[in-house]
Amino acid sequence: RILIARPLVHVAVFTGEFLFALYKGLEIDFYEEAFQPARLAKYTDENKVQVFGCTPTLMYHLSRHLQGKSLESIVISGERLTESVVCILKEKYPDKQFYNVYGLTENSPRVAALSPEDFFEKIGSVGKPIAHTKIKTERGELLVKSRSLMQGYIGEREKTEEKLKNGWLHTGDMVRLDEDGYLYILGRKDDMLIRSGMNIYPAEIESVA
């Protein structure tokens, strides 16, 4: 049983939760109320939800109220997952299967996923590319090639040509790969700040704050 608590207009929710649930034959609950952590947590517990997708911020607020006895898999996406949130989840839900996934609309959306066995070890990573997905970096920017790439932006040829080059999607996300090949998102290329010759990304500041 899966609970969908975010709008289907988000491709990650539509594809990664709704279509996935239909494909797997899951029972689907839609939760459309304005976000009230205590009420959502109560609904999740009372209805014995087993699969749930959310952002790190949403999971952080839910953790104050959610018992989660029936929960089996929690898929986190949509923003940077900080070490402080991971520590909270490890302390409160050590027996749950957590996934940290990364993607973008132009790739429909999944690019990489961090599996449960690595979730508490590779903190902050979004894992490795999923099946049929290739990645590489160009001056620190992540490039993606897969069977799920968009054909282009409707009516925006110049923007399409800027993003899609030789079959590779230029994501605009600055990344690093560790020695084991795990992917870490540093921030958006356009958001980079330069201070005393150092490249600084707002997401790095948020993770410290």
C-alpha positions in Angstrom: 0.0 0.0 0.0 1.5 3.3 -1.1 0.6 6.8 0.1 0.9 9.6 -2.4 0.9 13.0 -0.6 2.5 15.2 -3.2 0.9 16.6 -6.4 1.0 14.5 -9.5 2.1 17.5 -11.6 5.6 16.6 -10.3 7.1 14.1 -12.7 8.9 12.3 -9.9 5.6 11.7 -8.2 3.7 10.8 -11.3 6.3 8.4 -12.7 8.2 7.3 -9.6 5.1 6.8 -7.4 1.8 6.7 -9.3 2.9 4.8 -12.5 5.2 2.6 -10.4 2.3 1.7 -8.1 0.0 0.9 -11.1 2.7 -1.3 -12.6 3.3 -3.2 -9.4 -0.4 -3.5 -8.6 -0.2 -1.6 -5.3 -3.2 -0.2 -3.4 -2.9 3.6 -3.7 -4.0 6.2 -1.2 -4.0 9.9 -2.2 -3.6 12.5 0.5 -4.6 15.9 -0.7 -4.9 18.0 2.5 -2.7 20.9 3.2 0.5 19.7 4.9 -0.1 19.1 8.6 2.6 16.8 9.9 0.7 15.4 12.8 -2.5 14.6 10.8 -0.5 13.1 7.9 1.5 10.9 10.4 -1.7 9.8 12.0 -3.2 8.9 8.7 -0.1 6.9 7.6 0.0 4.9 10.9 -3.8 4.2 11.1 -4.0 3.1 7.4 -0.9 0.9 7.6 0.9 2.5 4.7 3.9 0.5 3.6 5.5 2.7 0.9 5.9 6.4 1.0 7.7 9.0 -1.1 8.7 12.4 0.3 11.2 15.2 0.4 13.8 15.4 3.2 12.0 18.4 4.7 8.7 16.5 4.7 10.3 13.5 6.3 12.0 15.6 9.0 8.7 17.1 10.1 6.9 13.8 9.9 9.5 12.1 12.1 8.3 14.1 15.1 4.9 12.4 14.9 5.2 9.3 12.8 5.5 5.8 14.4 5.8 4.1 11.1 5.4 0.6 12.3 3.8 -0.6 9.0 6.2 1.4 6.8 8.7 -0.7 4.8 10.1 1.6 2.1 10.6 5.4 2.2 11.8 7.0 -1.0 13.4 10.5 -0.5 13.8 12.9 -3.4 13.3 16.5 -4.4 16.1 18.3 -2.5 19.4 17.8 -0.8 19.4 15.3 2.0 21.5 16.6 4.8 23.5 14.6 7.4 21.4 16.0 10.2 18.2 14.6 8.8 19.9 11.2 8.1 21.0 11.0 11.7 17.4 11.6 12.9 16.1 8.9 10.5 18.8 6.4 11.6 17.9 7.0 15.3 14.2 6.8 14.9 13.7 4.3 12.1 16.8 2.0 12.0 14.9 -0.9 10.5 13.3 0.9 7.6 14.4 0.7 3.9 15.4 4.2 2.8 16.2 5.2 -0.7 17.7 8.6 -1.7 17.0 9.2 -5.4 18.0 11.9 -7.9 16.5 12.9 -11.2 15.1 15.7 -13.2 12.0 16.2 -15.4 14.0 16.1 -18.6 15.0 12.5 -17.9 11.5 11.3 -16.8 12.9 11.6 -14.1 15.2 9.0 -12.4 18.9 9.2 -12.9 20.5 7.7 -9.8 19.5 5.9 -6.6 21.1 5.2 -3.3 19.9 1.8 -2.0 19.0 1.0 1.6 22.2 -0.9 2.3 24.2 2.2 1.6 21.8 4.9 2.9 23.4 5.3 6.3 26.9 4.8 5.0 27.1 7.1 2.0 25.4 10.1 3.7 24.5 12.8 1.2 25.0 10.6 -1.9 22.3 9.9 -4.4 23.9 6.6 -5.2 24.8 5.3 -8.7 23.0 5.5 -12.1 20.0 3.3 -12.5 19.7 0.7 -15.3 20.2 2.0 -18.9 21.5 5.3 -17.7 25.0 6.7 -18.4 26.6 9.7 -16.7 29.7 11.7 -17.1 31.0 15.1 -15.9 32.1 18.1 -17.9 33.9 20.8 -15.9 32.0 19.5 -12.8 28.6 19.5 -14.5 26.6 16.3 -14.7 25.7 15.0 -18.1 23.2 12.2 -18.6 22.3 9.9 -21.4 19.4 7.3 -21.2 16.4 5.9 -23.0 14.2 8.2 -20.9 15.6 11.5 -22.2 13.1 14.1 -23.4 13.0 14.9 -27.1 13.1 18.6 -26.3 11.2 21.6 -25.0 8.1 22.3 -27.0 8.5 25.4 -29.1 11.9 26.2 -27.6 14.5 25.1 -30.1 17.4 27.2 -28.7 16.8 26.0 -25.2 16.6 22.4 -26.4 19.9 22.7 -28.3 21.5 24.3 -25.2 20.5 21.3 -23.0 20.8 18.4 -25.4 24.1 18.0 -27.2 25.2 14.8 -29.0 22.6 12.8 -27.1 23.7 14.0 -23.7 21.6 16.1 -21.4 23.4 18.9 -19.7 21.7 19.0 -16.3 23.1 22.2 -14.9 23.9 20.3 -11.7 27.4 20.4 -10.3 28.5 17.1 -8.9 31.3 15.0 -7.6 32.0 11.2 -7.6 33.7 9.5 -4.7 36.3 6.8 -5.0 33.6 4.1 -5.1 31.7 5.8 -7.9 28.8 7.2 -5.8 27.3 10.5 -7.0 27.0 13.6 -4.8 25.0 16.7 -6.0 26.8 19.9 -5.0 24.4 22.5 -6.3 23.1 24.2 -9.4 25.6 25.6 -11.8 23.8 29.0 -12.0 23.8 29.3 -8.2 27.5 29.0 -7.7 29.2 31.7 -5.7 32.9 32.6 -5.8 34.5 33.7 -2.6 38.3 34.2 -2.2 38.7 32.0 -5.3 36.6 29.2 -3.9 33.5 27.8 -5.5 30.6 27.8 -3.0 27.1 26.3 -3.5 24.1 27.4 -1.4 23.2 23.7 -0.8 26.6 23.3 1.0 25.7 26.2 3.3 22.3 24.7 4.0 23.8 21.4 5.0 26.0 23.2 7.6 23.1 25.4 8.9 
